[in-house]
Amino acid sequence: MGPMLDHTSDRIRRSHRLPTVVALSLGLGIASLAARAEVRLHPLFADNMVLQQGKPVPVWGWADAGEEVTVSFLKQSAATRAGADGKWRVHLKSLKAGGPFTFKVTGENEIVLTNVLVGEVWICSGQSNMEWPLSRSYESADDIANSTNPQLRLFQVPKLKADEPVAEVKATWQLSGPDTVPGFSAVGYYFGRALQAARQVPVGMIHTSWGGSPAEVWMSQQALEASAEYRSDIVGKYETDKARYEEAVAKWTDAKAKAEAEGQTFNQRRPGAPWKPTELYNGMIAPLLPCAIKGAIWYQGESNAGRAWQYRRLFADMIQNWRRDFGQGNFPFLAVQLAPWDKNRKRSLEEITAEPVDSDWPELREAQDIAARTLPNVGIAVITDVGDKDDIHPTRKIPVGERLAKAACAIAYGGKETGLSPTYRKVAFEDGKAEVSFNHVKGALKCEGDKLTGFAIAGADRKFVWANAKIDGKEVEVWSDAVPEPVAVRFGWADYPVVNLFSAQGLPVSPFRTDDWPMVTNPND
C-alpha cells in the first residue's frame, strides 16, 4: 500500500495542471485510503487505562482487512491480521499489577499509549442509585476535594439505547481527581476508593447505568428469548405497552395541535416511552465485551419490585447472561440490597411499625438474596441502616461503596467472611420459641439499641405479630406470648425496616423470612 500511495502522490505532483475539482477528488481519495489503513483501538484501550491483572487480557480494534497488527506490552508481543470485516483481536497473557507503563500497537501506523496501569477492573451498573453522582451525595465536598489518586481511574459509558448490539463506546479513561469525580457514580467511586486502599493496587471503574431501568433492559435478546416466561411476560408485554404508547402519543399530538390552533396553552407532558427489553445491554454492555474484568457491582431492583416473584429468576439469569458473554467464568457479582424507603407515604415511625405487613419491597430483597444463595461468587451489601424514609435515593453512599468493597475482599480476593452481612440459615422451634441461626457470623451478634427490633412471629394461622428477641451468641431467640406455638419468623420484612441487629464487625443482618407462604407479587398466589 505504501508504494501505491507514493506513486499516486508523484502523479498528483506531476499533474499540477489538472482541473482543481479533479485534484481535490484525488486528494480526498488519498485521505480516504490513509484513513482506512490506520489501525484503530477500541476506546477502552487509551491513555490512562487500567488493564486487569491475573488473567488473559483481550485487546481489540479495527484495521484494513488482512492488515497485520502487533500489540506490544511489557515483555509481551502478540500479532494477528484483521479479518474480512476489519476487526482484529489478540490476547495478552496474565499481567502483574503495577505501572505506569507504555502500550504499543503497530500496523500501517503506530499507536503509543502512556500512563497505563495494571490492577483491578470493575464494572458498576444499575439504575438511579448507582447512577447517583458524587456531587449530590451526603457531605461529599471534602471527598471531592481530596479525590486526587493516580491509582484510581474512571471510565464513564455514555447513555445509549440501541436496537442491536453496538461495538464502540464514546468515552475515555480519566484519573480520579476533583475535576473528574463529581459527576461519576458515588457508589462506584467509594467502592473503587475503598478497594484501592485495601488491595494497594491500581483500580479501574467502568460505570454504565441508567436511572429507572428494569433488569430486562440489561439482558441480551438471546437470554430473554431462551425463556418462555420472558418471551410472554417481558417481550410480549413490551409489544402491548408500545402499542398503547403509540396510541397515547397520537392522542397527545392531536390535542397539542388542536390547542395551538385555538390559541390555547397546552401543558400536557408527552407520554413516556416504555423500556424496551435489551436496549441498554445493546448500547451500554455489548460495547464493553469482552473486556477483562475482575467483577461487577450492581445497584438495581427498584423498577422490578412489583415483579419481585419474577426477579427471583430474572436477576440470576441476568448475572449468568453477563458471565457467559464476558467469557471469564463466574466472575464476582456484588449487588446492593434495596434501601429502606416508605414509598413517599410520609408516615411516622409509629405508623410504620404499627403492625407487620406484606409488601413487594421485602420480596425484592429476598429475590436478591436468592441469587446470592444459588449462584457462586454472588454477594449482597445490606444497607438497612442507611436508608431514607422519604427518599428512594438515600444520599449516604459511603457505607454502600465500602460494604461492596468488603464483600469484594471476601468473595473476589479470598478474604474472611467478615466482609459479608449475616444471612438467615435455619430456624428451630421448641417450647414456644424460635432459635434462629445465621451464615457469615464470626463472633457474637450485637444489638445497637436497648432491645432488638424488627422481629415478627406467627403461628399456623399465618398472622404475624411483633415479637420479643434476644441475642444468644451467634443466634437469636424469638418469641411472643400472643403466639404460643410459632411456626414462622420474619425479620426486617417491611418497605422501611426498623432493625438494629448487627454482626460483630458492624454489618447489618439481612432481612429474611423462614416461611414460604404466598407472595403479594406472585400472580399464582
N, C-alpha and C positions, 0 to 999 in steps of 0.2 A: 504493500500500500504506500510505503514511503516513496519509492521511485515514481509511482504514478502521480503522486501529489507534486513531486519536484518537476516532472515533465509538464504537468498542467500549468504550474506556476511559470515555467520558462515560456510556454506558449503564450500566456497572457502578457508577459513582459515583451515578447516579440511582436505581439499583435496590438500595439498601442493605438493603432488607427481604427480598431473595432468600434462600432457604434456604442455609445455609453450604456444603453439598455442591455446589449449583449455582454459587455464587460461586467456589468453588475450581476447578470444572471450567472456568469461563470464564477464570479466571486462568491455569490450565495451558495452555489453548488459546492465549492471548495469548503466553505464554512460548515455546510451540512455534512460533508464527508468527514471532516475533522471531528465534529460533534459525535458522529456515530462511532468513530474509532476510539473515543475515550472510555477507558474502563471507569466504572462508577460503583461506589459502595452504597449499601443500604444505609439510610440516615442513622441507624443505631450505632454505626461504626464511624466515629467522628472524633475530633479533638476532645479531650477531657472525658472520654468514655471509661466505663468500668467493665472489664471482662470477668466472667465467672471463673473462680478458681476450682481446681479439683475435679474437673470433668472435661470431656471434649467440647471445644468451642466452635460451633459453625460460624463461618464468615461468608457472606454472600453479597451479590450485586449484579451488575449488568455490563455487557460489553458487546462488541460485534460478534455475530455468530462465528464460532470457530476460533476466536481470539484467545491466545494463551494468557492466562492471568496467574501471577505468583504473589502469594501473601507471605511476608517475612516478619516474624516477631520473636524477639529474644533470640534463641538459638535455633528456632524452627523455621522451616520453609515448606510451603505447600503450594503445589501448582495444579492447574486444571485448564480446560478450554470451555469457553462459553458455548452453550447449546444452541440449537437452531433458533430458539426463541430469545437468545441473547442473555439468558440467565446463567450464572455460574455460582458454585459453592465449593468451599474447601473446609476442612476441619483441622483445627489446631489441637494438638494433644494437651493433656491436662497441664494446667498452669499453676504456679505458686503465687501467693499473694505478694504484692509489692508494687513498686513504681515510684515516680513516674518513668514511663518508657516511651519509645517511639515505635510506630507501627507502619510498615511499608507495604504498598500494593503496587505492582508493576504490570503493565500491559503495553499498549501503544503509548500510554502516558504513565506517569508515576505519581502516586499519592503518598504523602508522608503525614501521618497523624502524630500529634505530640500530646504530652501530659496524660498519657494513657496509664490507667491503674488496673491491677488485678485484685479482685476481692470477692465480695458477695453481692449478687444482683437479685433484687426482689421486685415483684410486681405488686402494686397496690391498686385495688379496683373496688367497684361497688356503686352505691348511689350517693345521695347528698351528704351523708355523714362522713363518707370517705372523701368526697369532693371538697368538703368544708375547708376553706383556706386558713392558713396560719394567721393571717392578718385579722380574722374575725373570731379568733379563739380567745379563751379566757386568759387575761393578763399575759398576752404574748409579746408585748413591746420589748421586754428585756431579752426574750428568747430570739427575737428577730435581730436585735442589735448585736447579740453575741453568737450569731449563726455562722460566722466565717469558719469553715472547716474544709480544707483541701482534700480531706479523706472521705468526704461525703459528696456525692454527685447526684443530680436530679435530672430526670427526663420526663417532660410533660407531653403526653399524647393528646393532640387536638381532638375536640369532639367531632365525630363524623358518623352519620348514619349511612349505611350502604346496603344496596340490594344484593350485591355479590361481594365476596372477599376481595379486599384490596391488598396491594403488595407493598405500598410505601406509606410512610408517615412523615409529615412535615414538622419535624422537631429536631432538636439537638441537645447535647448534654450541657448542663450548667453546673458550675461549682456552687456549693452551698455558701450563702452569704446574704447580707441584708438586702441586696438588690434582687435576689432570685427566690428567696423562700416565702415572702409574704403571700403570693398567690398560689403556692404549692399546697397540696393536701397536708393539713395539720397532723392527721393521724400518720400519714406516710412519713412526714418529716420527723416526728417524735419517735416513731419506730426506728427509722434509719439512724437517728442520733444515738438512741439507746443501744442499738445493735453494734454500731461502730465503736462505741465506748467499751462495750462488753467484749467484743471479739478482737479489738485492736487491729483491724484490717480495713482496707477501703470498702465502702458500701455504695452501691448504686441503686437508686429508687426510680422505677418506671411507673408513673402514675397514669392510670386510664380509668376514669369513672364518669358517671353522668347522673345528676340528681333525678330522683323519681323513677329510675329504671327498674323494671322487674327482672328477675333472674333469666327468664327465657330469651331476652334480647342479647344476653351474653353467651348464648349457646349456638353451636353451628346448626345448619339446616339438617345435616346428616344425623346429628344427635337427637333432634326433635322428631324427625321422621322415623326414627328407629322404634318409637313408641306409639302404639295405637291410641293410648290415652292422650299423649301430647298432640298427636295429629288432630284429634277431635276437640279436646278442651282448650288447647292453646292456639294451634294454627287455624282450626275451624272457627273458633271464637273470634280470632282477629279478622277473618273474612267478613263475619257478621258485623263486627264493630266498624270495620272500614266502610261497609255499605251504609250504615247508619250515619257515620261521619260525613260521607259524601252527600247524603241527603240533607244533613243539618247545614253543611256549608252552602248548598244550593239555596236553602231557605234563607240563610243569613245574607247571602249575596242579593237575593231578590228584595229582602227587607231593607237592606242598605241602599240599593238603587232607588227604591220607592221613596225612602225618607229624603234622599238627596234631591230627587225630582220635585218633591213637595217643599223643599227648603227647610226640612226639619233636622234637628240634631239627632245623630244616630250614635248611641253609646254602647250598643251590644258588642261583646267581645266575640271575635271569630272563634268558632268551635275548635278545640284542640284535637290534633290527630292522635289516634291510638298508637301505642307502641307496636312496632312490627317485629315479630319474633326474628331473631338472628341479626338484626340490623347493626347492633353495636359490636357484636362478635365480628361481623364482616368489616366494620370500619375501624375498630379500635383494639381488637385482639389478633385477628388474622395478619395484619401487617407486622406484628412482632414475632411471628413464627418463623423459624424455630430457635429464637434467641436462647442462649444458655442462661438459665436462671437457677437460683437456689430454691426459691419458693414464691408463694403469693400470700398476701394478706387481703382480707375481704370484709367489707362492712356494707351489708345489704340485707334486705328482708322485709323492710317496712312496706314496700309495694306488693309483697306477696303474702302479707299477714292474713288477708281474707281467704287465702287458699293454702293455709298452713298444712292442711292434710296432704295436699299435693306436693308441697315443698319438701316433705319427708323424702320423696323420691327425686324431685327436681334438683334440689341442691346437691345431692350426692351425684346425680347424673351430670350436672354441670362440672363438678370437680373432676370426674372421670373424663369428661369431654376435653377439658383443658390438658389434663395429663397425657391423654392419648395424642393430642395434636402437637403439644410441645415435644413429645417424643423423648422425655427424660425420666421415665418411670414415675413412681409415686412420690413426686416432689412434695415437700411440706406445704400444706394449705391451712392457713390460720384465719379464723373468722371471728368477728366481734358479735357477741350476743346482743340482741335488741336492747336498747336502753330503756329504762323505766320512763313511762310517759302516760299521762292521764287523758290523752286524746282531746285536749283543749276543753275539757268539761269544767274546769275551774273549781273543782271540788276541794274541800278542806281535807286534811289527813284523817280527820274523824269520819268524814263521809266515805272516803276511800276505803278505810279499814272497818267499816260498819259490819260487813259480813263477807265470807268467801264467795266468790263468783267465778263462773266460767267466762272465757274470752278468747279471741283469736291471737292476741299478742303473746300470752304464755305458750300457746300451742305452736307458734312460730319458733319461739326459743327452744321448745322441745324438739322441733324438727331439725334445728341446727345441731343440737346435741346428738341426735340420732346419727347424723353423718359422721360426727367425731367418734362415735362408738362403733360404727360399722366399717369405716374406711381407715386404712393405715395412714399414719402421719398427718392426721387432721386434728387441730386443736381449736378451742374456743376461749376467747378472752371475755370473762364475765365482768360486767360494769354496773351491777345493781346499785352500787353506792355512788355513782357519778352521773345519774340521770337528771333531768329537769322536768318536774311535774307538768309544767305548762308549755314545754317546748320540745318538739320532736328532734330538735338539733341541740343537744346539750353541748355547751362550748368548752367544757373542760376535757380537752383532748390529750393532755399529757398522760394521765393514767391509762388511757386507751392504747396509745402507742407503746408505752413502756410495758404494759401487760402482754401485748402482742410480742414484744421483743423477748420477754421472759418465756413465753410459750415457744418462741423460736429456739431459744437456748435449750429448752427441754426436749423439743421434738427434732429440730433440724441439726443440732450440734451435739447430741448425746449427753446433754446435761441432766441434772437431777430433776425429778418430777415436781420439785417445789415450785417450778415455774408455771404450773397449771392449777387452776381452781379445783377444789374438791367437787366431785360429782357423785350423784346417787349411785350406790352399789347394790344394796339389798335391804330388806326390812324383815324383822321377826316380830310377831305378835304374841304376847304372853301376859296373863293376869291383867288384862285391860290396858296394857301399854304397848307401845311400838318402839322397838330398838332399831334405829336407822344407822347403817354404816356407809362409808364413802370410799371412793377411789381417790388417788392423788393426795393422800394425807401423810404428812411427816411431822410428828409432834401433835400435841393436843390441840383440838379446835378451841376457838375463843369467841366470846361474846363481846361486842363493842356496845355496851349499854348495861342497864340494870338487869334486864331479863331478855331472853330470846323472843324474837317476834317473827311473824310470817308463817308459822306452822298451823296447819288445819288438819282435822282428823274426821273420819266418817265411819259409820257402821254399814251394815248391809243395805240400809235404806238409801245410801249414797248422798246423804245430806251432810255437807261439811260444816263444821263449827271451828272457831278458833281454839287452838289447843295450848296447853302448857308444854314447855320443853326445857330440858336442861342438858348440859354437856356432860358426857361421861367419857373423858379422854378423847378418843378418836371417833366416838359415836355420840348420838343424840337420842335421848329418851323423850317420847312424846305421849301425852295422854290428855283426857278431858273427862270430868265427872259426867258430862252430858252424853258421852258415848262409852258405855261400859264394855262393849265388845267391838272394838275398832277393827276395820279390815283394810283401811286405806289412809295414807298420809300424803299431804301436799305441802310444799314449801315455796314461798315466793310466787305462788300461782296467781298473778294479777298483772294488769297492764302496768301499774306502778307499784311494784312490790316494796313493802316497808320491811326490810330484813336487816339483820345485824350479826349473822354467823360468818366467821372468817377462819381461814387456815392459820396455822402458827406463823406463816410467812406473810400474813396480811392480805391474802387474796379472798374475795367473797365466795362463799359456797354457791354453786349454780342452782337456780330454781329447778324443782322436779316434782313429779308425782309418782306414786307407787302403783296406781291403778291404771287400767286400760279402758276406762268407761267411755261412753260416746263423746265425740268431739263436736264443738259447735261449727267447725269448718269442714267436717266430713259430710258430704251430701248423702252418704249411705246411712248416717246416723240421724 
